[in-house]
Amino acid sequence: DVQLVESGGGRVDPGGSLILSCAASGFMPGSNGYWLYWVRQAPGKGLEWLATIHTLTHNTDYSASVKGRFTVSRDNTKDSFYLQMNNLQYEDTSMYYCAADVRVLTRPRAIEEYTYRGRGTQVTVSS
C-alpha cells in the first residue's frame, strides 16, 4: 500500500518561504504512474487543491492561487516530493496534506477522496 508522510511545516513570517516534503513509499512498479497532490485546508474552510505532479512524466499543474509562488517537484531516487512555498501570506496558514491517486482530482471536496493521503503538516504564517 502507498504510504505518505508530510514534514516541513512550521511558523514563518509573512513573505517568508518553506519547503514541505512528502515521503512516499509503496508505489507499484510498472504501473501507469500516480498523480501526486498538495492540498490544504484551513479551519472552517473547504479543501483546496494547490499543485500536482505525475510520478512518471513529471508533468505539473497549479491552482491559480499559488501559481508563481509555489513549486512542486519530485525526487524519484528518494520516492519523495516537495512543495517549495515562497512569499507566504497570512491566508496561506493552513494544514497542508500530500496525497496520491491514479485519478486526476483537482476539485476535491474532502481529503478522503484521494486514495492515499498523509496526515498533514501545519503551516502558520504570522509576524
N, C-alpha and C positions, 0 to 999 in steps of 0.2 A: 504494500500500500504506500501511496505517496504521503510523506510527512513534510510539513513546512514549519519552520521556527523563525520568527522575526527577532531582530535585535537592532540596536542603534538609536532607539528613541530617547527622549530626554527633554530638558528645557533649553531653549535657545532664545536669544534676543531677537527682536524684530530686525529684519534684514540679514539675519544670520543664515547659516547652512547646516544641514545634517545629511548624513548618509544612512539610510536604512538598509539592512541586509536581510535576506531570507535564505536560510539554509534549507535546501531541498534534498530529499532522498526518495528512492523508490520508483523513479520513473522507469517505465518499461522500455527496454532497448528494442529497437526495430519498429517501434510504433510510428505513427504519423506525427508525433510530437504533441506538445501541450502548449496552450496559451497560459502564460504566467501573468498574474494581475497584481497590481497595487490598488487597494481601495481604502476608504476611510469613513469613519462615522463619528460625528461629534454628538455630544449629549443632546437629545431632543430633536435630532435631525436624521434624515434618511441616509442610507448608504450611498456613497459617491465613488464611482469608478474614476481612477486617476490615470493609469497607464498600463500598457500591456506589452509583452514581448513574447515571441514564439521561440520555443526551445530549439528548433531546427533551423528556421530561416532567419532568426533574429529580427524579423520584421517588428516594428514598434508602432504604437499609436498612443495618443494622449488626449485627455479631455481638454477642452478649451480653457478651463480654469487654471490649468497648470502648465500648459504648453509653453515652452520657452523658459520656464523656471525649474521644472523637474525633468530628470533624465533617467530612464530605466535602462539597465544593462544586465548582461548575464556573463558569468564565468563558467563555461562548460567544464573546465578542469576541476572546479570545486563544487559543481552542481548547485551553485548559488546565484541569486540575482539580487539586484540592488536598486535603490531609488535615491538618486542624488537630488536633494532639495535645496534650492538656492532662493535668496531673497524671501525668506519665510515671513509671513504676516500673521497677525493675531488670528485671523479667520482660518489659518492652517492648523490651529490647535484641534487635535482630534486623536482618536485611536486609529492607528494605521494597521492594516492587515495585508498579508500576501495570500494569494490564492492561486489555484491551478485548475485547469479544466481543458478538456479536448474541444469544448464548445466556445464560441465567441459570446461573451457575456459582458457587454459594456453598458447595460442598463439594469444593474442588479437592484432588487428590492430588499434583499436580505443576504447576509454573508452565507447563509445555509444554501443558497442557490449554487454556490461553487462546490464542485465535488470534493475538492481538497482545499483546506484553508488553515492558516495559523491561528494563534490565539490573540495576536495583536501586540503592538507596542505603542505606548503613549508618546505623543509629541505635543509639547506645550510651548507656545510662543508667548513670552512675557518679558517685560522690561524690569 
